[in-house]
Amino acid sequence: MKNTLTILLLLGAFTVSAQLNSNAQTLKDANSIEYRLLKKYAEQKWGEDYEMIVYTINEHTDAMPMDTNQELKQEVDEVKDLPLFVD
């Protein structure tokens, strides 16, 4: 029983660790050139190692000035509020 619980906890930890953080997700949602360049760089550096690609993108987006991330978040929020179709 303890082994099963340990395995489940480890699987959960690995699954959560390979996610974009909020700064990276904001860049991705904005479909920004910065995100696309970071992703391409990380893929070239790490190949198919998904966890390292995500880690690299997260680290680089965290190093970006906060005002850039805030501006992008605001732009994404504004675009999300636009209607998809105009009557």
HTML snippet that shows the backbone in 3Dmol.js (N, CA, C, O; Angstrom):
<script src="https://3Dmol.org/build/3Dmol-min.js"></script>
<div id="view" style="width:600px;height:400px;position:relative"></div>
<script>
const pdb = `
ATOM      1  N   MET A   1       0.826  -1.199   0.000  1.00  0.00           N
ATOM      2  CA  MET A   1       0.000   0.000   0.000  1.00  0.00           C
ATOM      3  C   MET A   1       0.869   1.263   0.000  1.00  0.00           C
ATOM      4  O   MET A   1       0.588   2.217  -0.726  1.00  0.00           O
ATOM      5  N   LYS A   2       1.936   1.260   0.828  1.00  0.00           N
ATOM      6  CA  LYS A   2       2.818   2.425   0.885  1.00  0.00           C
ATOM      7  C   LYS A   2       3.516   2.643  -0.456  1.00  0.00           C
ATOM      8  O   LYS A   2       3.689   3.780  -0.896  1.00  0.00           O
ATOM      9  N   ASN A   3       3.914   1.547  -1.100  1.00  0.00           N
ATOM     10  CA  ASN A   3       4.582   1.666  -2.399  1.00  0.00           C
ATOM     11  C   ASN A   3       3.653   2.258  -3.453  1.00  0.00           C
ATOM     12  O   ASN A   3       4.070   3.085  -4.264  1.00  0.00           O
ATOM     13  N   THR A   4       2.413   1.837  -3.438  1.00  0.00           N
ATOM     14  CA  THR A   4       1.437   2.359  -4.393  1.00  0.00           C
ATOM     15  C   THR A   4       1.211   3.852  -4.174  1.00  0.00           C
ATOM     16  O   THR A   4       1.147   4.618  -5.135  1.00  0.00           O
ATOM     17  N   LEU A   5       1.092   4.258  -2.944  1.00  0.00           N
ATOM     18  CA  LEU A   5       0.891   5.666  -2.621  1.00  0.00           C
ATOM     19  C   LEU A   5       2.104   6.491  -3.043  1.00  0.00           C
ATOM     20  O   LEU A   5       1.955   7.579  -3.599  1.00  0.00           O
ATOM     21  N   THR A   6       3.280   5.985  -2.784  1.00  0.00           N
ATOM     22  CA  THR A   6       4.510   6.683  -3.164  1.00  0.00           C
ATOM     23  C   THR A   6       4.580   6.860  -4.676  1.00  0.00           C
ATOM     24  O   THR A   6       4.930   7.935  -5.164  1.00  0.00           O
ATOM     25  N   ILE A   7       4.254   5.829  -5.401  1.00  0.00           N
ATOM     26  CA  ILE A   7       4.280   5.903  -6.867  1.00  0.00           C
ATOM     27  C   ILE A   7       3.272   6.925  -7.374  1.00  0.00           C
ATOM     28  O   ILE A   7       3.582   7.710  -8.271  1.00  0.00           O
ATOM     29  N   LEU A   8       2.084   6.923  -6.815  1.00  0.00           N
ATOM     30  CA  LEU A   8       1.066   7.892  -7.234  1.00  0.00           C
ATOM     31  C   LEU A   8       1.496   9.330  -6.945  1.00  0.00           C
ATOM     32  O   LEU A   8       1.274  10.226  -7.759  1.00  0.00           O
ATOM     33  N   LEU A   9       2.106   9.540  -5.797  1.00  0.00           N
ATOM     34  CA  LEU A   9       2.579  10.883  -5.458  1.00  0.00           C
ATOM     35  C   LEU A   9       3.689  11.325  -6.397  1.00  0.00           C
ATOM     36  O   LEU A   9       3.710  12.482  -6.818  1.00  0.00           O
ATOM     37  N   LEU A  10       4.599  10.442  -6.730  1.00  0.00           N
ATOM     38  CA  LEU A  10       5.685  10.777  -7.648  1.00  0.00           C
ATOM     39  C   LEU A  10       5.150  11.080  -9.045  1.00  0.00           C
ATOM     40  O   LEU A  10       5.605  12.024  -9.690  1.00  0.00           O
ATOM     41  N   LEU A  11       4.204  10.297  -9.508  1.00  0.00           N
ATOM     42  CA  LEU A  11       3.605  10.552 -10.816  1.00  0.00           C
ATOM     43  C   LEU A  11       2.927  11.915 -10.851  1.00  0.00           C
ATOM     44  O   LEU A  11       3.034  12.642 -11.839  1.00  0.00           O
ATOM     45  N   GLY A  12       2.237  12.257  -9.785  1.00  0.00           N
ATOM     46  CA  GLY A  12       1.600  13.568  -9.694  1.00  0.00           C
ATOM     47  C   GLY A  12       2.614  14.690  -9.715  1.00  0.00           C
ATOM     48  O   GLY A  12       2.388  15.722 -10.346  1.00  0.00           O
ATOM     49  N   ALA A  13       3.721  14.501  -9.036  1.00  0.00           N
ATOM     50  CA  ALA A  13       4.769  15.523  -8.999  1.00  0.00           C
ATOM     51  C   ALA A  13       5.384  15.723 -10.376  1.00  0.00           C
ATOM     52  O   ALA A  13       5.644  16.859 -10.774  1.00  0.00           O
ATOM     53  N   PHE A  14       5.619  14.650 -11.105  1.00  0.00           N
ATOM     54  CA  PHE A  14       6.198  14.770 -12.442  1.00  0.00           C
ATOM     55  C   PHE A  14       5.235  15.425 -13.411  1.00  0.00           C
ATOM     56  O   PHE A  14       5.652  16.194 -14.278  1.00  0.00           O
ATOM     57  N   THR A  15       3.969  15.134 -13.276  1.00  0.00           N
ATOM     58  CA  THR A  15       2.970  15.702 -14.167  1.00  0.00           C
ATOM     59  C   THR A  15       2.851  17.209 -13.961  1.00  0.00           C
ATOM     60  O   THR A  15       2.752  17.957 -14.934  1.00  0.00           O
ATOM     61  N   VAL A  16       2.858  17.657 -12.733  1.00  0.00           N
ATOM     62  CA  VAL A  16       2.720  19.073 -12.419  1.00  0.00           C
ATOM     63  C   VAL A  16       3.970  19.851 -12.815  1.00  0.00           C
ATOM     64  O   VAL A  16       3.876  21.012 -13.214  1.00  0.00           O
ATOM     65  N   SER A  17       5.126  19.230 -12.709  1.00  0.00           N
ATOM     66  CA  SER A  17       6.372  19.949 -12.932  1.00  0.00           C
ATOM     67  C   SER A  17       6.575  20.363 -14.386  1.00  0.00           C
ATOM     68  O   SER A  17       7.327  21.302 -14.647  1.00  0.00           O
ATOM     69  N   ALA A  18       5.939  19.703 -15.327  1.00  0.00           N
ATOM     70  CA  ALA A  18       6.156  20.007 -16.735  1.00  0.00           C
ATOM     71  C   ALA A  18       5.043  20.884 -17.295  1.00  0.00           C
ATOM     72  O   ALA A  18       4.447  20.559 -18.322  1.00  0.00           O
ATOM     73  N   GLN A  19       4.764  21.986 -16.626  1.00  0.00           N
ATOM     74  CA  GLN A  19       3.743  22.915 -17.089  1.00  0.00           C
ATOM     75  C   GLN A  19       4.342  24.307 -17.211  1.00  0.00           C
ATOM     76  O   GLN A  19       5.262  24.674 -16.480  1.00  0.00           O
ATOM     77  N   LEU A  20       3.807  25.064 -18.142  1.00  0.00           N
ATOM     78  CA  LEU A  20       4.240  26.447 -18.272  1.00  0.00           C
ATOM     79  C   LEU A  20       3.784  27.239 -17.060  1.00  0.00           C
ATOM     80  O   LEU A  20       2.673  27.048 -16.567  1.00  0.00           O
ATOM     81  N   ASN A  21       4.650  28.134 -16.578  1.00  0.00           N
ATOM     82  CA  ASN A  21       4.238  28.992 -15.479  1.00  0.00           C
ATOM     83  C   ASN A  21       3.383  30.134 -16.038  1.00  0.00           C
ATOM     84  O   ASN A  21       3.169  30.223 -17.247  1.00  0.00           O
ATOM     85  N   SER A  22       2.907  30.990 -15.165  1.00  0.00           N
ATOM     86  CA  SER A  22       1.957  32.029 -15.603  1.00  0.00           C
ATOM     87  C   SER A  22       2.579  33.002 -16.602  1.00  0.00           C
ATOM     88  O   SER A  22       1.900  33.430 -17.536  1.00  0.00           O
ATOM     89  N   ASN A  23       3.848  33.362 -16.431  1.00  0.00           N
ATOM     90  CA  ASN A  23       4.497  34.270 -17.379  1.00  0.00           C
ATOM     91  C   ASN A  23       4.620  33.623 -18.755  1.00  0.00           C
ATOM     92  O   ASN A  23       4.334  34.259 -19.769  1.00  0.00           O
ATOM     93  N   ALA A  24       5.042  32.370 -18.792  1.00  0.00           N
ATOM     94  CA  ALA A  24       5.181  31.666 -20.064  1.00  0.00           C
ATOM     95  C   ALA A  24       3.816  31.466 -20.723  1.00  0.00           C
ATOM     96  O   ALA A  24       3.686  31.605 -21.939  1.00  0.00           O
ATOM     97  N   GLN A  25       2.807  31.141 -19.925  1.00  0.00           N
ATOM     98  CA  GLN A  25       1.467  30.941 -20.467  1.00  0.00           C
ATOM     99  C   GLN A  25       0.920  32.235 -21.059  1.00  0.00           C
ATOM    100  O   GLN A  25       0.235  32.212 -22.082  1.00  0.00           O
ATOM    101  N   THR A  26       1.220  33.367 -20.416  1.00  0.00           N
ATOM    102  CA  THR A  26       0.790  34.664 -20.939  1.00  0.00           C
ATOM    103  C   THR A  26       1.412  34.931 -22.299  1.00  0.00           C
ATOM    104  O   THR A  26       0.733  35.380 -23.222  1.00  0.00           O
ATOM    105  N   LEU A  27       2.715  34.651 -22.422  1.00  0.00           N
ATOM    106  CA  LEU A  27       3.382  34.830 -23.713  1.00  0.00           C
ATOM    107  C   LEU A  27       2.790  33.904 -24.767  1.00  0.00           C
ATOM    108  O   LEU A  27       2.590  34.306 -25.913  1.00  0.00           O
ATOM    109  N   LYS A  28       2.515  32.674 -24.382  1.00  0.00           N
ATOM    110  CA  LYS A  28       1.941  31.715 -25.328  1.00  0.00           C
ATOM    111  C   LYS A  28       0.552  32.160 -25.762  1.00  0.00           C
ATOM    112  O   LYS A  28       0.236  32.123 -26.951  1.00  0.00           O
ATOM    113  N   ASP A  29      -0.285  32.582 -24.810  1.00  0.00           N
ATOM    114  CA  ASP A  29      -1.638  33.032 -25.125  1.00  0.00           C
ATOM    115  C   ASP A  29      -1.633  34.238 -26.067  1.00  0.00           C
ATOM    116  O   ASP A  29      -2.533  34.402 -26.891  1.00  0.00           O
ATOM    117  N   ALA A  30      -0.605  35.074 -25.931  1.00  0.00           N
ATOM    118  CA  ALA A  30      -0.496  36.257 -26.774  1.00  0.00           C
ATOM    119  C   ALA A  30       0.057  35.914 -28.156  1.00  0.00           C
ATOM    120  O   ALA A  30       0.134  36.772 -29.035  1.00  0.00           O
ATOM    121  N   ASN A  31       0.440  34.644 -28.337  1.00  0.00           N
ATOM    122  CA  ASN A  31       1.054  34.191 -29.582  1.00  0.00           C
ATOM    123  C   ASN A  31       2.204  35.116 -29.967  1.00  0.00           C
ATOM    124  O   ASN A  31       2.363  35.500 -31.126  1.00  0.00           O
ATOM    125  N   SER A  32       2.999  35.460 -28.955  1.00  0.00           N
ATOM    126  CA  SER A  32       4.063  36.433 -29.154  1.00  0.00           C
ATOM    127  C   SER A  32       5.276  35.822 -29.836  1.00  0.00           C
ATOM    128  O   SER A  32       5.527  34.620 -29.750  1.00  0.00           O
ATOM    129  N   ILE A  33       6.008  36.671 -30.506  1.00  0.00           N
ATOM    130  CA  ILE A  33       7.237  36.243 -31.166  1.00  0.00           C
ATOM    131  C   ILE A  33       8.254  35.787 -30.122  1.00  0.00           C
ATOM    132  O   ILE A  33       9.052  34.885 -30.379  1.00  0.00           O
ATOM    133  N   GLU A  34       8.223  36.413 -28.943  1.00  0.00           N
ATOM    134  CA  GLU A  34       9.150  36.012 -27.883  1.00  0.00           C
ATOM    135  C   GLU A  34       8.936  34.558 -27.482  1.00  0.00           C
ATOM    136  O   GLU A  34       9.892  33.799 -27.323  1.00  0.00           O
ATOM    137  N   TYR A  35       7.676  34.181 -27.323  1.00  0.00           N
ATOM    138  CA  TYR A  35       7.382  32.803 -26.941  1.00  0.00           C
ATOM    139  C   TYR A  35       7.819  31.834 -28.030  1.00  0.00           C
ATOM    140  O   TYR A  35       8.431  30.805 -27.745  1.00  0.00           O
ATOM    141  N   ARG A  36       7.507  32.161 -29.265  1.00  0.00           N
ATOM    142  CA  ARG A  36       7.860  31.265 -30.366  1.00  0.00           C
ATOM    143  C   ARG A  36       9.374  31.103 -30.494  1.00  0.00           C
ATOM    144  O   ARG A  36       9.868  30.008 -30.765  1.00  0.00           O
ATOM    145  N   LEU A  37      10.106  32.204 -30.298  1.00  0.00           N
ATOM    146  CA  LEU A  37      11.572  32.123 -30.354  1.00  0.00           C
ATOM    147  C   LEU A  37      12.128  31.304 -29.191  1.00  0.00           C
ATOM    148  O   LEU A  37      13.031  30.488 -29.376  1.00  0.00           O
ATOM    149  N   LEU A  38      11.586  31.526 -27.994  1.00  0.00           N
ATOM    150  CA  LEU A  38      12.032  30.748 -26.836  1.00  0.00           C
ATOM    151  C   LEU A  38      11.748  29.261 -27.027  1.00  0.00           C
ATOM    152  O   LEU A  38      12.586  28.417 -26.707  1.00  0.00           O
ATOM    153  N   LYS A  39      10.582  28.951 -27.542  1.00  0.00           N
ATOM    154  CA  LYS A  39      10.222  27.552 -27.753  1.00  0.00           C
ATOM    155  C   LYS A  39      11.152  26.907 -28.776  1.00  0.00           C
ATOM    156  O   LYS A  39      11.617  25.784 -28.580  1.00  0.00           O
ATOM    157  N   LYS A  40      11.417  27.615 -29.858  1.00  0.00           N
ATOM    158  CA  LYS A  40      12.307  27.080 -30.889  1.00  0.00           C
ATOM    159  C   LYS A  40      13.712  26.863 -30.323  1.00  0.00           C
ATOM    160  O   LYS A  40      14.340  25.834 -30.572  1.00  0.00           O
ATOM    161  N   TYR A  41      14.193  27.844 -29.563  1.00  0.00           N
ATOM    162  CA  TYR A  41      15.504  27.718 -28.928  1.00  0.00           C
ATOM    163  C   TYR A  41      15.555  26.503 -28.010  1.00  0.00           C
ATOM    164  O   TYR A  41      16.494  25.709 -28.069  1.00  0.00           O
ATOM    165  N   ALA A  42      14.539  26.363 -27.162  1.00  0.00           N
ATOM    166  CA  ALA A  42      14.508  25.256 -26.200  1.00  0.00           C
ATOM    167  C   ALA A  42      14.412  23.912 -26.916  1.00  0.00           C
ATOM    168  O   ALA A  42      15.047  22.943 -26.501  1.00  0.00           O
ATOM    169  N   GLU A  43      13.627  23.845 -27.982  1.00  0.00           N
ATOM    170  CA  GLU A  43      13.507  22.589 -28.732  1.00  0.00           C
ATOM    171  C   GLU A  43      14.822  22.223 -29.410  1.00  0.00           C
ATOM    172  O   GLU A  43      15.196  21.051 -29.460  1.00  0.00           O
ATOM    173  N   GLN A  44      15.517  23.224 -29.927  1.00  0.00           N
ATOM    174  CA  GLN A  44      16.812  22.950 -30.555  1.00  0.00           C
ATOM    175  C   GLN A  44      17.837  22.504 -29.512  1.00  0.00           C
ATOM    176  O   GLN A  44      18.673  21.642 -29.781  1.00  0.00           O
ATOM    177  N   LYS A  45      17.764  23.093 -28.330  1.00  0.00           N
ATOM    178  CA  LYS A  45      18.717  22.762 -27.281  1.00  0.00           C
ATOM    179  C   LYS A  45      18.452  21.385 -26.675  1.00  0.00           C
ATOM    180  O   LYS A  45      19.394  20.636 -26.417  1.00  0.00           O
ATOM    181  N   TRP A  46      17.181  21.043 -26.446  1.00  0.00           N
ATOM    182  CA  TRP A  46      16.834  19.842 -25.698  1.00  0.00           C
ATOM    183  C   TRP A  46      16.207  18.734 -26.528  1.00  0.00           C
ATOM    184  O   TRP A  46      15.927  17.658 -25.998  1.00  0.00           O
ATOM    185  N   GLY A  47      15.982  18.966 -27.804  1.00  0.00           N
ATOM    186  CA  GLY A  47      15.400  17.910 -28.634  1.00  0.00           C
ATOM    187  C   GLY A  47      13.980  17.588 -28.203  1.00  0.00           C
ATOM    188  O   GLY A  47      13.112  18.460 -28.217  1.00  0.00           O
ATOM    189  N   GLU A  48      13.740  16.343 -27.820  1.00  0.00           N
ATOM    190  CA  GLU A  48      12.399  15.912 -27.432  1.00  0.00           C
ATOM    191  C   GLU A  48      12.215  15.816 -25.919  1.00  0.00           C
ATOM    192  O   GLU A  48      11.239  15.229 -25.452  1.00  0.00           O
ATOM    193  N   ASP A  49      13.127  16.375 -25.163  1.00  0.00           N
ATOM    194  CA  ASP A  49      13.020  16.343 -23.694  1.00  0.00           C
ATOM    195  C   ASP A  49      12.035  17.426 -23.246  1.00  0.00           C
ATOM    196  O   ASP A  49      12.419  18.560 -22.961  1.00  0.00           O
ATOM    197  N   TYR A  50      10.754  17.046 -23.193  1.00  0.00           N
ATOM    198  CA  TYR A  50       9.670  17.992 -22.941  1.00  0.00           C
ATOM    199  C   TYR A  50       9.854  18.759 -21.629  1.00  0.00           C
ATOM    200  O   TYR A  50       9.645  19.972 -21.585  1.00  0.00           O
ATOM    201  N   GLU A  51      10.236  18.067 -20.579  1.00  0.00           N
ATOM    202  CA  GLU A  51      10.387  18.722 -19.282  1.00  0.00           C
ATOM    203  C   GLU A  51      11.457  19.812 -19.325  1.00  0.00           C
ATOM    204  O   GLU A  51      11.281  20.877 -18.733  1.00  0.00           O
ATOM    205  N   MET A  52      12.559  19.553 -20.018  1.00  0.00           N
ATOM    206  CA  MET A  52      13.621  20.554 -20.106  1.00  0.00           C
ATOM    207  C   MET A  52      13.217  21.719 -21.015  1.00  0.00           C
ATOM    208  O   MET A  52      13.622  22.860 -20.791  1.00  0.00           O
ATOM    209  N   ILE A  53      12.425  21.423 -22.033  1.00  0.00           N
ATOM    210  CA  ILE A  53      11.922  22.492 -22.900  1.00  0.00           C
ATOM    211  C   ILE A  53      11.047  23.439 -22.089  1.00  0.00           C
ATOM    212  O   ILE A  53      11.213  24.657 -22.156  1.00  0.00           O
ATOM    213  N   VAL A  54      10.123  22.880 -21.328  1.00  0.00           N
ATOM    214  CA  VAL A  54       9.228  23.697 -20.496  1.00  0.00           C
ATOM    215  C   VAL A  54      10.030  24.454 -19.448  1.00  0.00           C
ATOM    216  O   VAL A  54       9.782  25.637 -19.213  1.00  0.00           O
ATOM    217  N   TYR A  55      10.987  23.785 -18.818  1.00  0.00           N
ATOM    218  CA  TYR A  55      11.826  24.431 -17.803  1.00  0.00           C
ATOM    219  C   TYR A  55      12.564  25.626 -18.400  1.00  0.00           C
ATOM    220  O   TYR A  55      12.605  26.699 -17.797  1.00  0.00           O
ATOM    221  N   THR A  56      13.142  25.443 -19.577  1.00  0.00           N
ATOM    222  CA  THR A  56      13.893  26.520 -20.235  1.00  0.00           C
ATOM    223  C   THR A  56      12.981  27.695 -20.568  1.00  0.00           C
ATOM    224  O   THR A  56      13.341  28.849 -20.334  1.00  0.00           O
ATOM    225  N   ILE A  57      11.810  27.409 -21.108  1.00  0.00           N
ATOM    226  CA  ILE A  57      10.864  28.487 -21.433  1.00  0.00           C
ATOM    227  C   ILE A  57      10.456  29.230 -20.161  1.00  0.00           C
ATOM    228  O   ILE A  57      10.422  30.461 -20.148  1.00  0.00           O
ATOM    229  N   ASN A  58      10.149  28.500 -19.104  1.00  0.00           N
ATOM    230  CA  ASN A  58       9.766  29.125 -17.834  1.00  0.00           C
ATOM    231  C   ASN A  58      10.877  30.014 -17.288  1.00  0.00           C
ATOM    232  O   ASN A  58      10.623  31.141 -16.861  1.00  0.00           O
ATOM    233  N   GLU A  59      12.106  29.508 -17.301  1.00  0.00           N
ATOM    234  CA  GLU A  59      13.234  30.281 -16.769  1.00  0.00           C
ATOM    235  C   GLU A  59      13.449  31.569 -17.566  1.00  0.00           C
ATOM    236  O   GLU A  59      13.689  32.629 -16.987  1.00  0.00           O
ATOM    237  N   HIS A  60      13.364  31.475 -18.869  1.00  0.00           N
ATOM    238  CA  HIS A  60      13.593  32.662 -19.694  1.00  0.00           C
ATOM    239  C   HIS A  60      12.461  33.677 -19.572  1.00  0.00           C
ATOM    240  O   HIS A  60      12.708  34.883 -19.563  1.00  0.00           O
ATOM    241  N   THR A  61      11.226  33.201 -19.478  1.00  0.00           N
ATOM    242  CA  THR A  61      10.131  34.161 -19.330  1.00  0.00           C
ATOM    243  C   THR A  61      10.160  34.826 -17.955  1.00  0.00           C
ATOM    244  O   THR A  61       9.785  35.991 -17.822  1.00  0.00           O
ATOM    245  N   ASP A  62      10.601  34.098 -16.941  1.00  0.00           N
ATOM    246  CA  ASP A  62      10.734  34.712 -15.615  1.00  0.00           C
ATOM    247  C   ASP A  62      11.823  35.775 -15.593  1.00  0.00           C
ATOM    248  O   ASP A  62      11.781  36.694 -14.775  1.00  0.00           O
ATOM    249  N   ALA A  63      12.793  35.653 -16.484  1.00  0.00           N
ATOM    250  CA  ALA A  63      13.887  36.627 -16.535  1.00  0.00           C
ATOM    251  C   ALA A  63      13.501  37.889 -17.310  1.00  0.00           C
ATOM    252  O   ALA A  63      14.222  38.886 -17.275  1.00  0.00           O
ATOM    253  N   MET A  64      12.371  37.844 -18.005  1.00  0.00           N
ATOM    254  CA  MET A  64      11.924  39.011 -18.767  1.00  0.00           C
ATOM    255  C   MET A  64      11.404  40.075 -17.806  1.00  0.00           C
ATOM    256  O   MET A  64      10.900  39.752 -16.730  1.00  0.00           O
ATOM    257  N   PRO A  65      11.526  41.342 -18.191  1.00  0.00           N
ATOM    258  CA  PRO A  65      10.990  42.406 -17.336  1.00  0.00           C
ATOM    259  C   PRO A  65       9.498  42.207 -17.086  1.00  0.00           C
ATOM    260  O   PRO A  65       8.748  41.849 -17.994  1.00  0.00           O
ATOM    261  N   MET A  66       9.083  42.440 -15.863  1.00  0.00           N
ATOM    262  CA  MET A  66       7.704  42.189 -15.469  1.00  0.00           C
ATOM    263  C   MET A  66       6.723  43.062 -16.237  1.00  0.00           C
ATOM    264  O   MET A  66       5.614  42.617 -16.531  1.00  0.00           O
ATOM    265  N   ASP A  67       7.097  44.280 -16.565  1.00  0.00           N
ATOM    266  CA  ASP A  67       6.167  45.154 -17.279  1.00  0.00           C
ATOM    267  C   ASP A  67       5.844  44.599 -18.661  1.00  0.00           C
ATOM    268  O   ASP A  67       4.737  44.801 -19.159  1.00  0.00           O
ATOM    269  N   THR A  68       6.787  43.908 -19.286  1.00  0.00           N
ATOM    270  CA  THR A  68       6.518  43.282 -20.576  1.00  0.00           C
ATOM    271  C   THR A  68       5.459  42.205 -20.418  1.00  0.00           C
ATOM    272  O   THR A  68       4.527  42.121 -21.217  1.00  0.00           O
ATOM    273  N   ASN A  69       5.602  41.385 -19.395  1.00  0.00           N
ATOM    274  CA  ASN A  69       4.628  40.326 -19.156  1.00  0.00           C
ATOM    275  C   ASN A  69       3.257  40.901 -18.822  1.00  0.00           C
ATOM    276  O   ASN A  69       2.241  40.366 -19.266  1.00  0.00           O
ATOM    277  N   GLN A  70       3.213  41.968 -18.054  1.00  0.00           N
ATOM    278  CA  GLN A  70       1.938  42.586 -17.690  1.00  0.00           C
ATOM    279  C   GLN A  70       1.260  43.184 -18.918  1.00  0.00           C
ATOM    280  O   GLN A  70       0.046  43.059 -19.080  1.00  0.00           O
ATOM    281  N   GLU A  71       2.043  43.836 -19.790  1.00  0.00           N
ATOM    282  CA  GLU A  71       1.479  44.412 -21.004  1.00  0.00           C
ATOM    283  C   GLU A  71       0.896  43.318 -21.895  1.00  0.00           C
ATOM    284  O   GLU A  71      -0.193  43.475 -22.447  1.00  0.00           O
ATOM    285  N   LEU A  72       1.624  42.212 -22.032  1.00  0.00           N
ATOM    286  CA  LEU A  72       1.123  41.108 -22.844  1.00  0.00           C
ATOM    287  C   LEU A  72      -0.132  40.511 -22.249  1.00  0.00           C
ATOM    288  O   LEU A  72      -1.064  40.177 -22.980  1.00  0.00           O
ATOM    289  N   LYS A  73      -0.173  40.370 -20.940  1.00  0.00           N
ATOM    290  CA  LYS A  73      -1.362  39.818 -20.279  1.00  0.00           C
ATOM    291  C   LYS A  73      -2.563  40.718 -20.541  1.00  0.00           C
ATOM    292  O   LYS A  73      -3.661  40.230 -20.809  1.00  0.00           O
ATOM    293  N   GLN A  74      -2.359  42.024 -20.466  1.00  0.00           N
ATOM    294  CA  GLN A  74      -3.452  42.950 -20.721  1.00  0.00           C
ATOM    295  C   GLN A  74      -3.933  42.822 -22.169  1.00  0.00           C
ATOM    296  O   GLN A  74      -5.136  42.834 -22.430  1.00  0.00           O
ATOM    297  N   GLU A  75      -2.981  42.700 -23.117  1.00  0.00           N
ATOM    298  CA  GLU A  75      -3.359  42.553 -24.513  1.00  0.00           C
ATOM    299  C   GLU A  75      -4.134  41.256 -24.734  1.00  0.00           C
ATOM    300  O   GLU A  75      -5.124  41.241 -25.466  1.00  0.00           O
ATOM    301  N   VAL A  76      -3.693  40.182 -24.113  1.00  0.00           N
ATOM    302  CA  VAL A  76      -4.394  38.903 -24.249  1.00  0.00           C
ATOM    303  C   VAL A  76      -5.804  39.025 -23.697  1.00  0.00           C
ATOM    304  O   VAL A  76      -6.754  38.552 -24.322  1.00  0.00           O
ATOM    305  N   ASP A  77      -5.958  39.652 -22.535  1.00  0.00           N
ATOM    306  CA  ASP A  77      -7.273  39.816 -21.935  1.00  0.00           C
ATOM    307  C   ASP A  77      -8.189  40.638 -22.839  1.00  0.00           C
ATOM    308  O   ASP A  77      -9.378  40.340 -22.956  1.00  0.00           O
ATOM    309  N   GLU A  78      -7.640  41.671 -23.478  1.00  0.00           N
ATOM    310  CA  GLU A  78      -8.443  42.505 -24.367  1.00  0.00           C
ATOM    311  C   GLU A  78      -8.896  41.713 -25.589  1.00  0.00           C
ATOM    312  O   GLU A  78     -10.041  41.838 -26.021  1.00  0.00           O
ATOM    313  N   VAL A  79      -8.008  40.904 -26.142  1.00  0.00           N
ATOM    314  CA  VAL A  79      -8.350  40.106 -27.318  1.00  0.00           C
ATOM    315  C   VAL A  79      -9.390  39.051 -26.947  1.00  0.00           C
ATOM    316  O   VAL A  79     -10.299  38.783 -27.732  1.00  0.00           O
ATOM    317  N   LYS A  80      -9.271  38.455 -25.777  1.00  0.00           N
ATOM    318  CA  LYS A  80     -10.235  37.440 -25.355  1.00  0.00           C
ATOM    319  C   LYS A  80     -11.635  38.023 -25.215  1.00  0.00           C
ATOM    320  O   LYS A  80     -12.620  37.297 -25.353  1.00  0.00           O
ATOM    321  N   ASP A  81     -11.742  39.321 -24.943  1.00  0.00           N
ATOM    322  CA  ASP A  81     -13.038  39.973 -24.769  1.00  0.00           C
ATOM    323  C   ASP A  81     -13.698  40.339 -26.100  1.00  0.00           C
ATOM    324  O   ASP A  81     -14.877  40.691 -26.130  1.00  0.00           O
ATOM    325  N   LEU A  82     -12.952  40.257 -27.188  1.00  0.00           N
ATOM    326  CA  LEU A  82     -13.523  40.612 -28.483  1.00  0.00           C
ATOM    327  C   LEU A  82     -14.455  39.513 -28.962  1.00  0.00           C
ATOM    328  O   LEU A  82     -14.189  38.331 -28.740  1.00  0.00           O
ATOM    329  N   PRO A  83     -15.550  39.893 -29.619  1.00  0.00           N
ATOM    330  CA  PRO A  83     -16.445  38.863 -30.162  1.00  0.00           C
ATOM    331  C   PRO A  83     -15.767  38.159 -31.329  1.00  0.00           C
ATOM    332  O   PRO A  83     -15.019  38.781 -32.084  1.00  0.00           O
ATOM    333  N   LEU A  84     -16.025  36.872 -31.478  1.00  0.00           N
ATOM    334  CA  LEU A  84     -15.416  36.123 -32.569  1.00  0.00           C
ATOM    335  C   LEU A  84     -16.054  36.432 -33.900  1.00  0.00           C
ATOM    336  O   LEU A  84     -15.378  36.435 -34.928  1.00  0.00           O
ATOM    337  N   PHE A  85     -17.340  36.691 -33.897  1.00  0.00           N
ATOM    338  CA  PHE A  85     -18.043  36.977 -35.140  1.00  0.00           C
ATOM    339  C   PHE A  85     -18.836  38.274 -34.984  1.00  0.00           C
ATOM    340  O   PHE A  85     -19.395  38.569 -33.927  1.00  0.00           O
ATOM    341  N   VAL A  86     -18.862  39.009 -36.042  1.00  0.00           N
ATOM    342  CA  VAL A  86     -19.629  40.255 -36.051  1.00  0.00           C
ATOM    343  C   VAL A  86     -20.864  40.021 -36.907  1.00  0.00           C
ATOM    344  O   VAL A  86     -20.774  39.499 -38.018  1.00  0.00           O
ATOM    345  N   ASP A  87     -22.028  40.415 -36.372  1.00  0.00           N
ATOM    346  CA  ASP A  87     -23.279  40.227 -37.129  1.00  0.00           C
ATOM    347  C   ASP A  87     -23.412  41.245 -38.222  1.00  0.00           C
ATOM    348  O   ASP A  87     -24.400  41.237 -38.957  1.00  0.00           O
TER     349      ASP A  87
END
`;
const viewer = $3Dmol.createViewer("view");
viewer.addModel(pdb, "pdb");
viewer.setStyle({}, {cartoon: {color: "spectrum"}});
viewer.zoomTo();
viewer.render();
</script>
